[in-house]
Amino acid sequence: MNQVTIYTTRHCPYCVSAKRLLSSKGVVPVEIDVEQSAAALAEMMQRSGRRTVPQIFVDDMHVGGFDDLARLDQKAELDRLLRA
């Protein structure tokens, strides 16, 4: 299974939803809390070009936020991406 990295904050309901969806797929993502680290926030913004959380990566591929992740799941593409 590919490594999943998710940039989060503690109070983000979309982050919770993304982690719940990933958990339902058997994925334990590497979680990086950008609220606690300016360097982590800068890294997330550099990698994704976005400032909002969550930002989700499968290996080095930027998936986007929770809505993007859910859309991949609805189109039955998330499982393939996770196992590619």
VENSUL-V262118 format. One record per residue. N is the residue number from 1. SS is DSSP state (H for helix, E for strand, - for the rest). OMEGA is omega in radians with two decimals (* if undefined). D_LAST is the distance of its C-alpha to the last C-alpha in whole Angstrom. Layout:
# VENSUL-V262118
n->N ss->SS omega->OMEGA d_last->D_LAST
n->N ss->SS omega->OMEGA d_last->D_LAST
This chain:
# VENSUL-V262118
n->1 ss->- omega->3.13 d_last->7
n->2 ss->- omega->3.10 d_last->7
n->3 ss->- omega->3.10 d_last->11
n->4 ss->E omega->3.07 d_last->12
n->5 ss->E omega->3.13 d_last->16
n->6 ss->E omega->3.05 d_last->18
n->7 ss->E omega->-3.00 d_last->21
n->8 ss->E omega->2.85 d_last->24
n->9 ss->- omega->-3.08 d_last->28
n->10 ss->- omega->-2.98 d_last->30
n->11 ss->- omega->-3.04 d_last->31
n->12 ss->- omega->3.14 d_last->28
n->13 ss->H omega->3.10 d_last->28
n->14 ss->H omega->3.07 d_last->25
n->15 ss->H omega->3.11 d_last->23
n->16 ss->H omega->3.13 d_last->24
n->17 ss->H omega->3.13 d_last->23
n->18 ss->H omega->3.13 d_last->19
n->19 ss->H omega->3.11 d_last->20
n->20 ss->H omega->3.12 d_last->21
n->21 ss->H omega->3.13 d_last->18
n->22 ss->H omega->3.12 d_last->15
n->23 ss->H omega->3.12 d_last->18
n->24 ss->H omega->3.10 d_last->18
n->25 ss->- omega->-3.12 d_last->14
n->26 ss->- omega->-3.09 d_last->15
n->27 ss->- omega->2.99 d_last->14
n->28 ss->- omega->-3.05 d_last->16
n->29 ss->- omega->2.92 d_last->16
n->30 ss->E omega->-3.07 d_last->18
n->31 ss->E omega->3.13 d_last->21
n->32 ss->E omega->-3.11 d_last->23
n->33 ss->E omega->-3.10 d_last->26
n->34 ss->- omega->3.12 d_last->28
n->35 ss->- omega->-3.07 d_last->31
n->36 ss->- omega->-3.03 d_last->32
n->37 ss->- omega->3.08 d_last->31
n->38 ss->H omega->3.13 d_last->32
n->39 ss->H omega->3.12 d_last->30
n->40 ss->H omega->3.08 d_last->27
n->41 ss->H omega->3.12 d_last->28
n->42 ss->H omega->3.11 d_last->28
n->43 ss->H omega->3.13 d_last->25
n->44 ss->H omega->-3.12 d_last->23
n->45 ss->H omega->3.12 d_last->25
n->46 ss->H omega->-3.10 d_last->25
n->47 ss->H omega->-3.00 d_last->21
n->48 ss->H omega->-3.03 d_last->21
n->49 ss->- omega->-3.10 d_last->24
n->50 ss->- omega->-3.13 d_last->25
n->51 ss->- omega->-3.07 d_last->27
n->52 ss->- omega->3.08 d_last->27
n->53 ss->- omega->-0.02 d_last->25
n->54 ss->- omega->2.92 d_last->22
n->55 ss->E omega->-2.97 d_last->20
n->56 ss->E omega->3.10 d_last->16
n->57 ss->E omega->2.96 d_last->13
n->58 ss->E omega->-2.89 d_last->10
n->59 ss->- omega->3.13 d_last->10
n->60 ss->- omega->-3.12 d_last->12
n->61 ss->E omega->3.11 d_last->12
n->62 ss->E omega->3.11 d_last->14
n->63 ss->E omega->-3.09 d_last->14
n->64 ss->E omega->-3.12 d_last->18
n->65 ss->- omega->-3.10 d_last->20
n->66 ss->H omega->-3.13 d_last->20
n->67 ss->H omega->3.12 d_last->21
n->68 ss->H omega->3.12 d_last->18
n->69 ss->H omega->3.14 d_last->16
n->70 ss->H omega->3.12 d_last->18
n->71 ss->H omega->3.08 d_last->18
n->72 ss->H omega->3.13 d_last->14
n->73 ss->H omega->3.13 d_last->15
n->74 ss->H omega->3.14 d_last->18
n->75 ss->- omega->3.14 d_last->16
n->76 ss->- omega->3.12 d_last->13
n->77 ss->- omega->-3.06 d_last->10
n->78 ss->H omega->-3.14 d_last->10
n->79 ss->H omega->3.13 d_last->8
n->80 ss->H omega->-3.14 d_last->6
n->81 ss->H omega->-3.13 d_last->5
n->82 ss->H omega->-3.08 d_last->6
n->83 ss->H omega->-3.09 d_last->4
n->84 ss->- omega->* d_last->0
